[in-house]
């Protein structure tokens, strides 16, 4: 038996008998009969079923029974399994961004006074980590796609073009995004 994504009740029925049953015919008649499972079994097996009041099912946490058959030959053991499909919790948390090189400080507004402006175009290797439980899909550094491994470690070579500011965007596999601005810690002489 395999549970699927359908919410509802699944039944497992075991028929204990003293003699072989015509199983294929019983299944065909069971499928064609209307009503709940136990009613259909009663209709199909009728006089062969051991009377319900003659069966004592075990209450020890296992499945078992004792019965006084009184000439009848079939004892049904029916287990109902309630199947509830729960939607997995959706990740709504964006990745954390950690810059390992160069030395930076995250800023929430404009770059603070005291930082120099690059006099010309400067190429800079940026290394860091984007941390997220669901995995990192993409990291952009100053708009350029960084190389990212499965652990979220990233690296990119960017052109500073007269600024000492890094704009990093990390997106996880669920589409959550974090944008952060970092000021490179190089003070004017």
C-alpha positions in Angstrom: 0.0 0.0 0.0 1.3 3.5 -0.8 -0.1 6.7 0.6 -0.5 9.5 -1.9 -1.2 13.2 -1.5 -4.9 12.6 -1.2 -6.5 13.5 2.2 -8.9 10.9 3.5 -9.2 7.5 5.0 -7.4 4.4 3.6 -8.4 0.9 4.7 -6.3 -2.3 5.1 -8.5 -5.4 5.4 -7.1 -8.8 6.3 -9.5 -11.8 6.1 -8.5 -14.7 8.4 -10.2 -17.9 7.1 -10.2 -21.6 7.7 -10.3 -22.3 4.0 -9.2 -20.6 0.8 -11.5 -17.9 -0.6 -12.2 -17.1 -4.2 -10.2 -13.8 -3.9 -10.6 -12.4 -7.4 -14.4 -12.9 -7.3 -14.6 -11.4 -3.8 -12.7 -8.3 -5.0 -14.9 -7.9 -8.0 -18.1 -8.1 -5.9 -16.6 -5.8 -3.2 -15.8 -3.1 -5.8 -19.4 -3.4 -7.2 -21.2 -3.3 -3.9 -22.4 0.1 -2.5 -21.8 1.4 1.0 -19.1 1.4 3.6 -16.4 -1.3 3.6 -17.8 -3.3 6.6 -21.3 -3.3 5.2 -20.0 -4.5 1.8 -18.0 -7.3 3.5 -21.2 -8.4 5.4 -23.2 -8.4 2.2 -20.6 -10.4 0.2 -19.5 -12.9 2.9 -22.8 -13.1 4.8 -23.0 -16.3 6.7 -19.3 -17.0 6.5 -18.4 -14.1 8.7 -17.9 -14.7 12.4 -20.4 -12.6 14.2 -19.0 -9.3 15.4 -20.0 -10.0 19.0 -18.0 -13.2 19.0 -14.7 -11.5 18.1 -12.5 -9.9 20.8 -9.9 -7.7 19.2 -6.6 -7.2 21.1 -6.2 -3.9 22.9 -2.5 -4.3 23.6 -1.3 -1.9 21.0 -0.9 -4.7 18.4 -3.3 -6.3 16.0 -4.8 -9.5 17.1 -8.0 -11.2 18.1 -9.7 -14.3 19.7 -13.0 -15.5 18.3 -15.7 -18.2 18.8 -16.4 -19.1 15.2 -19.6 -21.3 15.8 -19.2 -22.8 12.4 -18.4 -19.6 10.5 -15.0 -19.3 8.7 -14.0 -15.7 8.2 -12.8 -13.0 10.6 -12.2 -9.6 9.2 -9.5 -7.3 10.6 -9.9 -3.8 9.2 -7.5 -1.0 10.0 -8.5 2.6 9.1 -5.6 4.9 8.4 -6.4 8.6 8.4 -4.3 10.3 5.9 -3.8 14.1 6.2 -1.7 15.8 3.6 0.0 18.9 5.1 1.5 21.5 2.9 5.2 21.9 3.7 6.1 25.1 5.4 7.2 27.6 2.7 10.5 29.3 3.3 10.0 33.1 3.4 13.3 34.1 4.9 15.8 35.7 2.5 19.5 34.6 2.6 22.0 36.2 4.9 25.0 37.9 3.2 28.5 37.8 4.6 31.4 39.5 2.8 34.7 37.8 3.6 37.0 39.9 1.3 37.6 42.8 1.0 37.0 44.2 4.4 33.6 46.0 4.4 30.9 47.4 6.6 27.2 47.1 5.7 25.5 50.5 5.3 21.8 51.3 5.4 21.9 54.7 3.7 24.5 56.5 1.6 28.2 55.8 2.0 29.5 57.7 5.0 32.0 60.6 4.6 35.6 59.6 5.0 35.6 56.9 2.4 37.6 57.7 -0.7 36.3 57.6 -4.2 38.4 55.5 -6.6 40.1 57.9 -9.0 39.8 55.4 -11.8 38.2 52.1 -12.7 39.5 49.4 -10.3 38.9 45.6 -10.6 38.2 44.0 -7.2 37.7 40.3 -6.3 34.8 40.0 -3.8 34.4 36.8 -1.8 31.6 35.9 0.6 28.8 33.6 1.7 25.1 33.7 1.1 23.6 31.6 3.8 20.1 30.1 3.5 18.5 26.8 4.7 16.7 26.2 1.3 19.9 26.8 -0.7 21.1 29.8 -2.8 20.1 30.2 -6.4 22.0 33.3 -7.3 24.3 36.1 -6.1 24.8 39.4 -7.9 27.6 41.7 -7.0 27.2 45.2 -8.4 24.8 43.6 -11.0 27.3 41.0 -12.0 26.5 37.3 -11.5 28.9 35.7 -9.0 30.2 32.1 -9.0 28.3 30.3 -6.2 28.9 26.8 -4.9 26.4 24.5 -3.2 27.4 25.8 0.2 26.6 29.4 -0.8 30.2 30.5 -1.1 30.5 33.1 -3.8 33.2 35.0 -5.7 33.0 37.8 -8.3 35.5 40.2 -9.9 33.8 43.6 -10.2 34.8 47.0 -11.6 34.3 49.7 -9.0 34.1 52.6 -11.5 34.9 55.4 -9.1 33.1 54.1 -6.1 33.9 52.0 -3.0 30.4 50.6 -2.7 29.3 47.0 -3.2 25.7 46.2 -3.9 25.0 42.5 -3.3 21.7 40.7 -4.1 21.3 37.1 -2.9 18.3 35.0 -4.0 17.4 31.6 -2.5 15.9 28.6 -4.2 12.4 29.7 -3.0 12.7 33.2 -4.6 13.4 35.1 -1.4 15.8 38.0 -2.0 18.0 40.1 0.1 19.7 43.3 -1.2 22.5 44.8 0.9 24.9 47.7 0.4 28.5 47.4 1.7 31.1 50.2 2.0 34.7 49.0 1.4 36.8 50.0 4.4 39.5 52.1 2.7 39.8 55.6 4.2 41.1 58.7 2.3 44.7 59.5 3.2 
